[in-house]
Amino acid sequence: MPEDEAGYISQLQSDYMVRALADHADVRWTFLLMHKAPWKNGDMRSWNLIEKYLADRPYTVFHGHRHAYQLEERSGRDYIRLATTGGVFQPESGLAVDQVVWVTVDEDGAHIANLQMSGILDKTGHLPLNGDNLCLEIKDCFN
């Protein structure tokens, strides 16, 4: 079923989101949180309208459903699919980790860190500052 992969936004939902965006045009940053990714379905009318209203403002989209972390860029903005966040592991779909996303916003924009139960990953799903090449456990450094 197409609904298994992508979300759909009804006209009523789209109208609500456009109204909310118009009513709050002066915010520092806009975050959209949804279960499934509506821009991945074949009918883009509602989502295109929402993106049109988002176009001139800084925003980030978070979604889930596939339980594997993924960073996608659309229109110069981050669209982030969250990992398992405590759900079922699906490693065949990509980076499947239990995570908490830590978001801060300041005058430079939104900053995103992925907190793993075993470490911290940046928004690309890697250890920050070339950390994937660091040896963090002394017992593993000399192999």
Helices and strands as residue ranges (DSSP letters): G 2-4, H 11-23, E 30-34, G 38-40, H 45-54, E 59-63, E 70-74, E 77-81, G 91-93, E 99-106, E 109-116, E 119-122, G 131-133, G 138-140
